[in-house]
Amino acid sequence: MTEKLQFRDPALAREIAQKIRETALKDEQVKFCHVCGTHEWTITHYGLRSLLPQNVEVIAGPGCPVCIVPAAEIDEAVQLAQKGVVITCFGDVLRVPGSNMSLLEAKAAGADVRVVYSVSDAVEMAKREKDKEFVFFAVGFETTAPATAVEVLGKPPENFSFLVSHRLIPPAMELLLGVGDLNISGFIAPGHVSAIIGLKPYELFPRVYRMPTVVAGFEPIDVLMGIYMLLKQLAEGAARLENEYSRVVKWEGNPRALQMMSQAFAVTGGNWRGIGRLPNSALRLRDEFRAYEAREKFNVHVEQGKDILLGCECHLVIIGKIKPDECPMFMKACTPAKPVGACMVSSEGTCRVWATTATRSTK
Ligand code: SF4
């Protein structure tokens, strides 16, 4: 059996589900939170919630990097596009709503907005078209920030700059612990992000908050094992940091990627759609790379963005307070074909995952 099939083995899944049922504290309501769009996809696609006992719930936190880009930063990208700059970005950023329009709408109105598969593709375009100014709209968590850092450190051509909108996951997890009525019992920490940052940034959750935390991979067996490991900690009255995804995630993360990130970026406060401003949760270019800072280079200025659109409940979905189908617009006014809120845009958005996956279970 290949490793992939092994991690999707239904018999093994049933075995772990049985252990979960045996380990779950009988009379206690337990709520685990993950912060990863791919975890939500796995849980929803494979119907994993239906394998859990009634008193064990898994909620989705702010794990979609596109959903949490604040409207003001979409507005900045739109403003740049309207100034005649070529905006390059990943495809799922295009339809994220800004205060007045998305990048897709700016493109429809004549702006030059191009989808790229990597930041290096954008740099190559700038090298080929020297008569134009290019900006890469750098959206993403710690998973994508190293690729941006590589190009920053590689000193791209003078007609290239960055609109940096990278965010860091651990501060958002910490914020969730302060949301009183969420009552989280443990974290399933994200595999992709952890492959870069390692386990150290999560140490505070068990140490300071006595919050069991398990880094888990993305196959169904990984997620079920992560849930089982969390339940085991609760049954023992323990709070530990554990690594279910040790075949990929090392304690120290990826030192080379971390080094490049810290050479290119400084950590700063940042706004998150649906959450607000979080200290130490965003990246900005270090001062020595200011020449590549698109906001300064093109004198970008936007007013406070409009994050919450009328009737949209994305701000509650993003922090796991409600499920997508509790939003009155879900699959009515807001669909994957015509998304209203940011959570319906990206394939990693919770609403989009629920909308496009037939086996969702709404426990
Ligand atoms: S259904 Fe649409 S409007 Fe409602 S929370 Fe989800 S993305 Fe936002």
Residues whose N, C-alpha, C, O or C-beta is under 5 A from the ligand:
A	BS01	SF4	C312 E313 C314 V317 P324 C327 M329 F330 C334 V340 G341 A342 C343 M344 C351
